[in-house]
Amino acid sequence: MLKRIPASQAILGMYIHKLEGAWIEHGFWKNQFLLERAEDLQRLQASQIQNVWIDTLKGCDVTPVVAATLHSAPAPAKPREVLIRHEMKAEVARAVKLCGVAKRAVITMFGELRMGGAVAPTQVTQLVDDISQSLLRHPHALLSLARLKTANEYTYMHSVAVCGLMIALARQLEMSPDMIQEAGLAGLFHDVGKMAVPDAILSKPSTLTELEFASVRQHPAQGAAMLRQCPQISALVLDVCWHHHEKCDGSGYPHGLVQNQISLFAQMGAVCDVYDAITSERPYKRGWGPAEAIQKMAEWKGHFDERVFQAFVRCVGIYPVGTLVRLESGRVGVVIEQTPTSLLTPLVKVFFSARSRLPISQVVVNLAKQPDKIVARENAEEWGFKHVDELWSGLARTKGSYFD
């Protein structure tokens, strides 16, 4: 479908069907092309061209959300989602089953897209809605559970995890229910291009060669090409797929965009993608603890939009569920839940004494209601604790996947 838009609304991923004006006004040697280089976008928007024609069947459509920033004027008030809080333990039991269903659905959908097919809109929206409803019942159960993925199921469960993180972040940013749904869809499909990368590269336990890394860096464009075959996939979802590896300082890929060229949703995708990646077990490395991941990300200046990152921290906490901590009293425990009063006062299940180096009776400590406080993050491996996740999840240990 052809559409005439102002040149100022052009974004990477659009297919330019026609440039209005004489060649001397823009300098592009051809009139029809895919807008995929940042320098071409800059040249177009700096030219005297006022309007362009785009082909939405061959590239992205224009949408107000893709160009949105945190400076945008607030949207008109819409009905808010109803939050009915459930107990963590109950929602973990539900979320285990949901993650299993989601994993199988993603395997099927990604396989169809890899073969040039399309996905069923109702199946996708229902899956995203189920994940969204789980986060409404308890904001941390599914997000924490998804970190327990094995290295072998990373590609598919990573998509489920980022879907949940995008929904939570969109909710934190007070987006409308429709945009929360779009954020979830964007998270679900952001890494579909990995289907075009050889499995031998994705599962390689050692450092990638330059050629192998170049292959990995193609996955955003390859994913965008797959999603263009699905007319129901919005420009917003396509944009996140293509640009979730961009960094605000211009050091990202595939286009080396800088902060004001990266859409809000792509900036959200960058934060959610990195957090889940570095907290997950991979063939070539162990996952970092969730609190360590937050600290590392905070130190990577120029990678993320500061306001988006701060909103993300408010979602997961400074000490996310599963973080091993030492209290001022000398007790060691694991964070099992956040409290609404402060990011610094979560609920901690203590089980060990750092002073006596012996186990103690397990007690849940609400740091918002007593003077004890967190004085340090701890490393489970250094303490020799092998099954810390059982303390917050209540799940029995398993040698394989929780989600089969």
N, C-alpha and C positions, 0 to 999 in steps of 0.2 A: 504494500500500500504506500503510495506516495503522499508525503506531507510537507507543507511549506512551513518553516520555522525561522525565527530570528537566529542569525549566526551566533549570537551570544549564548544561545541555549544548546549549542552543539557540544557533544561529549564524545570521548573516545568510545569506539564500538559502534558508532552510527555509520551507515552506508550513505555516502553523499551521492545523490542521483544527479543533481545539477547545482552549479554555483551561479547565482544571479549576478550579472555584471560582466564587464570586459576582462580578458585575461590579464591586462596590465594592472588591474585593480587587486589581483590576488597572487598571480605568479604560479598557480598550480598548472602543470602541463596537461593534466587530464581532468575532465569534468566529473567522471564517475569513479569512485574509489572508496575503500573501507578506511575510515578515519581511525588509525591504530597507532600513530606516532604522536607523542606529546608535542614535538616541535611543529607538526602539521596543524595541530589544534591551536597552538599559540599563534602560528602564522595566519590562520583563518580568522581568529578573533581580533587580531591586530590589523587586519586588512580593511579595505573600504566596503567589503561585501556586507550588506545589511541582512539578507535572507538567503537561505539555502533550501533545496528540496532533498529530503531524505527518503530512503526506501526502507520501511519498517519490517519488510519481509526478509531483508538481507542483513539487517543490523538492528541496533538498539532504537527504541522509540524514545520520545522525550517524555519525561515525567517530572513533576515538581519535586518529588522526593529525592531523586538522584542528585539534584543540585543543592539539596538542603544542607544547611550548616546549623551549628548550635546558635548562630546569631539570628536565625530566621524568626520572623514574628510568630507568636504562638497561634496555633490553629484554633478554630472555634471549638468550644467544649463539646465533647462527645461522651456518650454513656460510658462510665468506667466499668471495668471488669469487677465482678464480685469475688472478693477474697474470702474463702472459707478454709481456715487453717486446720490441717490435720496433724496428728502426731508423726514425728520423723519415722519411727519404727514402722508404722502402718503404711506410710507412703513409700518407704524403701521396698517393702514387699510388693507393692503395686508396680513400682518403677522397674524392678528386676524383670518382671514379665513384659512390661512395655518396651524396655530396651531390647529384649529378645525379639519381639515383634518388629521393632524398628530396624534392627540389624538385618533381619531377613528381607524386609521390604526394600532397604537401601541396596542390598546385594542384587535384588531383582531389577530395581529401577536403573541402577548404574549399568548393569549388564545390557539392558535394552538400549540405553543411550549410547553405549559403546558400539553397538551393532547398527547404529543409525536410526533407531526407533524413537518413539516418544513415550512419555509417561502419562498415566491416567490422572487427570486433574483431581478427581474426587478422592483417589487413594492418597495422593500427596497431601492435600489440604486436611484430610482426616488425620493423617499421621502427625502433622504439625500441630493440629488442634489438640490431639491427645497429649502431646508433650507439653503444650501450653497449659492445659488443664492440670497436669501433674505439678507444674511449677506454681500454679495458683493454690493447690492444696498444701504444698510445702515447697518453699523456694530453693531449698538446698538438697533435697533428697536425690532427685534424678541427676543433678549436676555433679554431685559428689560421687554418686554411684558410677557414672559414666567414666570416671577416671580409672576405674578398676579394670578397664579393657586390657586384654593381652596384646603383645606385640603383633601376633598373627592376625588379629581382627582390627588392627588400628585403623586402616583406611576407611572401613565402613562405620565403626563406632565413633571415630573422630567426627564424621559428618553428623551423627546423632548428637554428640556432645556439643558441637558448635551451634547446631540448631537450637538446643536448649539455652546455651549461653547468649546467643543473639536475642532470643525471646526475653530472657531476663534483663539484658541490657536495654532493649527497647522499652521495656516496662519501667525500668529505672529512669529513663529519659522521658517518661510520661507521654509516649506516643499513643496514637489511637489504636483500637483493637485491630483495624485493618492493616495498619503499618506494623504492628507486632507480628501479625500473621506473615506479612511479607518478609520481615526480618528472619523469622524462622525458616521460611522457604529458602532464603538466601544462604543461611547457615547450612541447611541440608545439602544444597547443591554446590557449595563454594569450591569443593575439591573434586568435582566429578571428572575433571581433566586428568586426574591421576590414573584413570582407566586406560589412558593412552600411553602411559609410561611403563616400560617393561617391569614385570614383577621382580626380576633379578636385581634391578636397580633399587626399587622401593624397599626390598628386604635385605639389601646388602649390609652385613654387619661391620664393614670397615668404611673408611673415608672414600667418598665418591671421587672419581677422576673428573677432570675439567669437562670432558665430553659427556660423562654421565650427569653431571650437575647441569650442563646445558640442556640435556634432555628433560630433566625435572623442571627447569625454568620455563619450558614450553607448556606446562600443564594449564596455566590460566587461559591462554589463547585456545588450547585444544578443548578445554571445558566450555568456553564461550561458544565455540563452533558447534559443539554438541547441543547446547541449550538453544541455539538459534533454530534448531529443527523442531522445537516445541513452541507453537504459537501462543500457548497459555502462559509461558514463562515471561515475566515482566522485565522491562529494562532494568529495574532496580536489582533483581536477582542476577541478571546477566552482568551488571556492573560489579557486583561483589565477587562473582566468580573470576572476573578478569583482573580486578585490582586489589584483592585482599593481601597481596604481597608488596604493595607500594608502601613507602615510608615517608613521613612528613619532611625529612631532610633531603629527599630525592634519591636516596641510595637503594630504593627498592626496585622491583621488576614487575611487569615486563616493560613499562614505559618510563620509569624514572620520574614519576610525578612528584611534585612538591605539595605541601599541605593544602593550599587553596585550590589545587586541581583535583584533590581526592574527595569524593563524595562522603557525606556523613556515614552512610551505610557501609561503604568500603573501609572507612576508618574503624567502624565497629567490628567489621569482619576481621580486620588485621589483629585487633586486640584479642578477640575470642579465639581465633585460629592459633595464635602463638601460645596463649595460656594453656589450651588443651594439649598442644604439641609438646610443650616442655614439661608438662606434668604427667605425661603418658610413657609407658614402657615402649621402647623402640628396639629394633634389631641391633642398633649400634650404640645404645646408651640406656641407662636407667632414667626413669622419670624423676624430676625434682619434686620435693614436697611442695604443696600448694602455697604456703607462706613464703618459701624461698623463691618460688616462681614470681610472686607478686613483687618481692624486693628486687629481683634481677630486672624485671620489666621496668620498674621505676627508675633504675639506673641507666637504662638504654635511652639516653637523651637523643631526640630527633627521630625516634622510631614511630611513636604514637602521638596522636592528638592528646594533649594534656587533659582536656575536659572530658573527653571520651574515656580515657584511662581512669580518671578519678571516679567517674560514674560506674565503671566496671568494678573498681575496688569496693564501692558501696554495695554492689551486688553480691560479691563473693566473700567480702570481709578482708581485713588485714591479716587475720588468722583464719583462713577458710576451714571448713569442716575437713577433718583428717590431719590437721597440723599437730605435730607433737610439740608440747611446750613444757617449760619448767616454771613453776610458780615461786613466788618469794618465800613461801613456807617450806620449800625444798621438795615439794611433791611434783612428780612428773605425770602428765596426762595428755589426752588427745582431745582436741576440740570436737564436740559433737553437734553443736548448734550455735547460731548467732543469736544475740539478743538485740531487741529494737533500740535500746538506749544508747549503745556505743559500740563502735567497731573494736574497741579495746577490751570489752568485757563479755566474751562469749561464755557458753556453758562448756566446762571441761570435765571429762571423766578421768579422775586421777586413779593410778593403779600401781605406782612405784615411788619409792623414796630415794632421792638423789643423795641424801646424807648417809643412810644406812646401806644403800645399794641392795635393797630387798623389796620384794613385792609388798603392797599394802592392800587393804580392803578397797574395792572399787566404790567410789563415791562420785556423784555428779556435783560439781561445784559451780554455782552461778556467780560469776565474778561481778555481776552488777549489784549483788546484794550482800557482799561481804568484802572485807578489806584486802584479802589476798589478791595478788595480781601477777600477770605474766612478766617474767624477767628475761626470758630467753626462748628462742626456738631451739629445738633439739633435732638431732639426726637419728632416726630409728636404727640405722645400720651400725652407727657408732656405739649405741647402747646395746646392740644385739637383740632388739625387739623385731620379731619376724612377722607378727600378725596384728599390727596396730589397727588396720582397717576393720577388723572384726569388732573392735571396741565401739566404733561409732555406727557401723552398718548393721550389726547383729547377725550378719551372714556367716554361715559356717565356712571354714576354709576349703578351698578347692584347688586341685592341680590344673584344671583347665579354665574354661570361660564360665563366668556367671550367666552368660546370655545365650547359651546354646539351648 
